[in-house]
Amino acid sequence: MSEPSFTLVQLRYFEAAARHLSMTAASKELMVSQSAVSTAIAQLEKEMGVQFLLRHHARGLSLTTAGEEFYKRVLDFLAHGAELVETARQSGTDLVGTLTVGCFTTLAPFRLPSLLAEFEARHPRVHVSLREGEHKALKSALRAGETELAILYGYDLDDDIDREVVGTAAPYALVSEDHRLARRKSRKVSLQELAEEPMVLLDLPHSREYLQSILSDAGVSPRVRHRTSGYETVRALVASGHGFALLNQRPPADTTYAGASVVPLALTDEVPSLEIVLAAMRGVRLTRRAQEFRELCRAMYSS
């Protein structure tokens, strides 16, 4: 028995008709006649020996059980076919096109500049489009296909999102330069020593819960004096003596935008570091551009 024979045109016509559940809508999208779409699908069904679509007079189309399963397979097949074409065209040449990458808002200033500089040096014909935001928004962007990759903290990621650890961020305390604890030569502090101090809280979803959990696990109930979603605002308020803060990312300079200085203190408590991950949708094959970006993340930031 010979293997079934079909064409990419037949698959594309079937995909459009199954997606719209209408021969008319499919023909308009494909800019061919309705009879061309109908004939191609009929030939595909004949070749396969299976009926995929039910034709309803004046009511469009519906998928059979076999048609629903075949439609899912066709989507994957066509996606891989497009990638095959891209690979062939770019074989032996530079990568080209656009890569959209998301990044958690407090990670972006620390992780992206050097990463993008190196990536663009290696692949100058790839345009990297950035999407900076909070955790929930970036997960939604991944699911909607608005970003192919996202750099996030490794918490609250559902099973439909793959993640690879590319770094860690240890929490530390921050005080003003004239704070009593700033004069310590060891530059270390226990969380209990901060129990009576007012706190400036980085008030971002998940970040605030994580930071507060660090204190509660140490038996400390902080007196939050100020809340702000701005990372640099936290540092500026601390520098002006409004309280201490807990943060994960540390700039190389201790001077704030306002010109005052802060003093970072390592925690003597056993507090787990936050994982920094590169996330992508599970089951979605990455483009070559995204694969190269992932390899660069591994090389530059893996711990």
C-alpha positions, 0 to 999 in steps of 0.5 A: 500500500502506497503512502498518502500523498498530499501538498502543502497547499492542501494543508494550508487550505484545510487549515484556513477552512478549519480555523474559520469553519467557512470555505468562503472566509478561507478563500477570502483570506487565501485570495483564491476561489472558493472552489479551489479551497473546496477541491483541495480539501476534498482531494486531501480527504480522498487521499487520506481516506478520512473525512475531516470537515462536515459541510452544512448548507448555509451553516458553514463547516464543522470538524469531525473528531478526526478533523479536530485531531488532524487540525492540531497536527497540521498546525504543528506541521505548518509551523515546523515547515515555516521554520524549515524554510527560515533555516534553509534561507539563513543557512550559512548567513547571519540570523535576521528578523525580530526577536521579542524578549520580556524582562521583569522590571527590576531585573531589566537594568541589571541583566539586559544591557550587557546581554543585548550588547553581546547578542547584537554584536554577534547577530547585528541583523536581528532586531531585539524588541523588549517588553518590560513588565511585571510577572503576571503581564509577562506570563500573559505575553508569553501565552499570547505569543507576544514574547518568545522568551522572558527573563523572570524570577523563578516563582509562580510559573505554571506547568505550561511554561518551561523555565531554565535557571540562568542565575540567582539573586541573594537578598540583602538589607539596605540602610542609609550611610549614617545609620548605626549599622552602616558603620560595621566593618563586617557589613553584615546584619541579622534580620532580628537586628532590624525588627524595630526599624521602619521599613521601605517596601518594594511593593510589586506583586510577588516581590512584596510577598517574597520580601515579607516572607523573609522577615516573617520566617525570621520572626520579624513583623516589620513596620512598613513606613513607605511602599513603592513600586519603584526600585530606585525610589526604595533606595532614595527613601532609604538613603534619606533615612526613612527606613531599611529595605530588603532587595535582591539586585545590587547596583555597582554604585551605592549612590542614588539618583538624588545623590545620597548614598546607601549601604548594603548589608549581607544577611547572616540569616540562612535565606534562600536566593531567588532563582532568575530564569529564562522562560518560554512556552512549553511545547513551542519550538523556539526560532533560531534567534531565540535559541541563540539568545538562550545559549548566550544567557547560559554562557553569560549568566549561568551560575 
